[in-house]
Amino acid sequence: MNTTQSSVDAAEVAKFEAMAADWWDPTGKFRPLHMLNPTRLDYITRQIAAEFDRDLNAGQPFEGLRLLDIGCGGGLLSEPMARLGAEVVGADAAERNIPVARIHAEQSGLEIDYRCVTAETLAEAGERFDVVLNMEVVEHVSDPAAYLGACHDLLKPGGLMICSTINRNAKSFAMVILGAEWVMRWLPKGTHEWKKFITPEELKGLLSGAGLRVEDATGFVFNPVNWSWGMSARDLSVNYVTASTRPA
């Protein structure tokens, strides 16, 4: 894997390599992502459909779109995007994730181009995409500005990037670090570093600095009463997602 001029953090990659076999276990170490995934997919599909004027009721509404899933892990987002008709490239710097993703896609009868490669390497190779999914990655890289600059370069003019991360405040520390890792033990201790979390204002500044135009910011909100996730236009206090475009 070429990591020249890469924002990859080797220690962060090692954390996820250690959990690679658990990607498709809904009760395992990635349980929080399995719980959040339907809400993430709802947001992603709506944003893509709106940006490219696609009918989500069509058989394969994303047919003809080339999509990159950065930090694809085991393929929790890559697979539904492929089912919706997109040509999907799944990229991950954690080498052990790729065989897991490939085997599961093959078992599911899906053709997905999985690669152990960085965003920077793809950009340097001239790869371009209509859509880039950049979910829960930016808080794990060593240089968010450089990383998002590479993401900009990966987008075709007029392309769309969906980027989600975690806010940095006392509430996120209580819910993500203390709650998810220490109390509920949904994730191994040390999976996240609170100081690497990014506020919505910081992320908007980074995206703008990378040459992207922020179109939307929405919160992913966990409801402990019915144990489910929802979306909020106003509550970006912990998990949140942005949609941004590369101007044509």
Phi, psi and omega in degrees: 000129178277116180244022178300134181052041183259147176268008180298135175258112187300324180293322178292318178300318182299324179301314184280332174298323181293339182253008191305319185292346185266002189306319186260014176265107184293348178251006184268209186291342178257022178307317179302322179290322177297322178292321183280337191304317179301322179290319176300314181296322178301312180296311183300310184295323179294318180293317179296315181299318181291319183291323185250013176054056180249148179265112182293347177275353178288163183299309178226080188296339183259015178301135180093352178263135175262125189234137176248128174253099181279137184067046190292341182059230180273358176103023183298333176256327181301317184296310178297328177294320178295321178297330179277003171104355181288151169275111192252131167248124177253122183240138178209138179281345179274107189301324183290341180289328189295313177300323178300313181295318182296315181297316181294321178296318179297318178296332181270359179072031183246143175259108179228134182271092180268135181220142171271096188202157179265163176299319182297319180294318177298317181295317180296331180280356178085014178292139180223146186223152173286323183226137172239122173264124188227073193255120178055042178244318191300334179280359181249357183267162183279333183222088183303322182296314179295320180297314181290333173296320177294322178298319176303314182294335179283343181273139169291153172305131185088000181284165186240134172240132173255122184230121178241152180199197183233133178295157179247102179199181182296325182294317180293325176297316181294318186277318186272311183280302182289312185289297187289323185266317187269317185270301182285336181058035175291330180230151177298144177302134180094000179301319179246151172245116186303323183293342179270353176297156189231128179287157177303322179295318178296317181295318178300321177295319178295318180295316178297319178296334178276358179092016181256150179256117181285123182258333185199150171220129185222144178268143168262119189241128180269131178256107183288347181287308179257009174055051183213165179257150174217183180243149178218132177285344185248332184263094177250028191287336179233268179275138177208164184222148178235153170241128180221157183235153171268116183305140181290000000 
